[in-house]
Amino acid sequence: MNLSDAELDRYARQIVLPQFGGIGQRKLKEARVAIVGAGGIGSAVIPALAGAGIGQLTIIDDDVVSIDNLHRQLIFRERDAGYSKADLALQVVNRINRFVVAKPVQQRITPENARELLSGHDLVIDGSDNFATRLAVSDACVGLGCSLLSAAAVQFQGQVALFRSRPCYRCFVGDAFDAEDCDNCAELGVLGALTATVGSFAALLAINLIAGVGDDQAGRLHLFDGQKLSWRTIGIPADPGCKVCGSA
Ligand SMILES: [Zn+2]
């Protein structure tokens, strides 16, 4: 897939990077990425991927903007309250980059529809706000053989991890979180600058992954402490008894 003169101009500052180059830019253009959740994490991921030139973005979110989202969901405005986040995120992408094809999906991901909604993508980025969705997304990604980049921020803690087949997200959190009524940031609180930090880290990891820059990050958990202001990285062991990836 070749780049037009207009694209070469637009992406000049990243194409000039020797590790990235025209090859990296073409890989971004050919990539199909699904983003689950246009919330705090999505507000950082969506503009970063659109600006960088990911060819196709699918934005999945069934929610509408509410006023108490606005401190962290920085792609939305006060006048957006009550409107679909997925549709508004499409407008954001279109304003940023005419070379990106974005598709909004105004649906909630469930174990029943996850596989259908996520198939056909090279990477899924999950920034959703509950464990039931995260586990449905993870199980579908394992079944589809699709890489999953999971990013979360709550209170002062952030985490980002890339999963490819095994270990999977379910190895990481276990089976206890399948219920719909788990904690999320509505109860626990979160700072807007934290979701932006963690979301930007996830976007960088995604762009590096797709462009082939840097080390393989699969199975590594990046943890951010928003009070100490430091990152650390640990390995995630595969669960020998994992009911999803253990038999894959
Ligand atoms: Zn697993």
Boltz pocket constraint, residues with backbone or C-beta under 6 A from the ligand:
constraints:
  - pocket:
      binder: B
      contacts: [[A, 165], [A, 166], [A, 167], [A, 168], [A, 169], [A, 170], [A, 171], [A, 172], [A, 239], [A, 242], [A, 243], [A, 244], [A, 245], [A, 246]]
      max_distance: 6.0
